[in-house]
Amino acid sequence: MAAIQIYIHVLRVEQQEGRSRPPRRRFQPPDVAALRLFRNAVVTAETRRNKGVLLPVRKAIVQSPIGLHARPAAVFVRAVTESGLPVRIGKRGIVPVDARSLLEVMTADFHCGCEVELSVDPEALPARYSVESAEAALDGLTLLLEAGAAA
């Protein structure tokens, strides 16, 4: 309470002496249109190509009742890690995240019924994997998400 009274007193003295404080700047939200353009820069799977090679991409619907949080996310991340592939998971409106990171998967908020996209960049494939084996691994991860087995 005393701090408020001191602040009011200082303001009155400054006004009497002709000094004034510069007006406070209001918080300016970022340009919404620019954010939408950035979010839409995530190109759809059908148009993504890498040097003539179609990227391995699978779409799935998260069937776990609580989405990809806590235990379901841990089961999914463990399966991705065991596959040994640099899988990325994303949904419309957000940049895809690394599916091997539990923290990134949980903070991306993949809720129940959410359509997600699993992808692997062919250039990031380890030497022991072919594009076909990456597609087979993505099929397995898709089944895991759609079966709700992660629940």
N, C-alpha and C positions, 0 to 999 in steps of 0.2 A: 504494500500500500504506500509506504514511504517513497519507494522508487518512482511510483506513478506521480506522486505529488511533486517530487523533484523535477521530473521530466516536464510536467506542466509548467512549473515555475521557470525553467530554462526557456521554454517556448515563449512565454509571456515576455521575458527579458529581451529575447532576440527580436520579438515583434516591436517592442518599445524602442529599441535601438536602431530599428530599420533593417536589421539583418533578417534574412529568411533562409530557411533550408531549401535546397532544391527539391522539387516534387519527387515523391517516391515513384520508382518505376514499377509498373505493374508487370506481373508475370506474363510473358508473351508465349502462348503455346506454339509449338512448331507448326509450320505450314502443313495443313491437313492434306492438301492436294499432293504435295511432295512426298509425304509419307505413303499415300496410296500408290503413287507411282513406284516407290521403292518396293512396297510389298508386292505389287503386281509384276515386278521384275523377275520374280521366280517363274520361270517359263514352264509351261505344262510339259508333262512327260512325252506327249505325242510329238512335240516339236524339238525336243532335245536331241542333239546329235553331237558326236565327238569324232571329228575326222572321219566321217562316213560310217562310224560304228554306232548303232543305236544303243543307248545306255540301258543296262538292265534296270527296269523299274517295275514295281508291282504296287497296286492300290489295294488297300484293305480297310475294313470297317472295324474299329475297336469294339469288341463285344463284352469286355470285362465290365461289370456293373459300376465299378468305381473309376473306370478309365485306366490310364497308365500312371498310377500313383502307387507308391509304397511297394507292396509285394508283387503286383502284376508287372510293374515297371522293372523290378529287380529280376524277375523271371525272364522277361523279354531281353533285358540288357545282357544277362548271363548267356542266353542263347546266341545273341549277336556276337558276343566276345568269343564264345566257343567256335563260331563259324570261321573266325579269323579274317573276316572281310571288313573293309571300311564302309559300313552301311550308314546311310543318312536317312533320317525320318523327318517328314514335314507334313504340313497340312496347308490348306489354302489360306493365304494371308500372312504366313510366317516363313522365314527363311529356314530351310531344313537344318536340323541339328545332328550332331554325331550320336548315333544310336548306341555306341559303346560306352557312353557317359551317362550314368544313372542320374546325375544332377541335371544335365541338359534335358533328358527325356522327361523328368518329373516337372521341371519348370516350364516346359513347352505347353503344358496343359492339354493333353490328348484325352478328352472326356469320352464317356460311353456313347457310341453311335457316331463318333467322329471319323471322317474318311481321312486316312493317312496315306502317304506315298513313301514307299521304301525304295531307295536307289543306291547304286554302286557305280562309281566312276571307273570306266575300264582302265584308265591310266593309273589309278590308285590300286588296282588289283595286284596282290602279291604274285610272284612269278609262278607259283605252284597252282594257281587257279586259272581256269579259262572262263570266258564269258558264260558258257553253258553251265559250268559248275556254280558260278555266281547266281545265275538265274534259278537254279535248283535250290540254292540256299535261301534266296528271297522267297521262293514258293513255300518253303518250310516255315519261314518267319511269318509269312502272310497267314498260313493256316493256324499258327500259334495265336495270332491276334484275333482272327475271326472265330476260332473255336472257343474263345474265352477261357482257354486252359491256363492262362496266366493268372486267373482269379484265385 
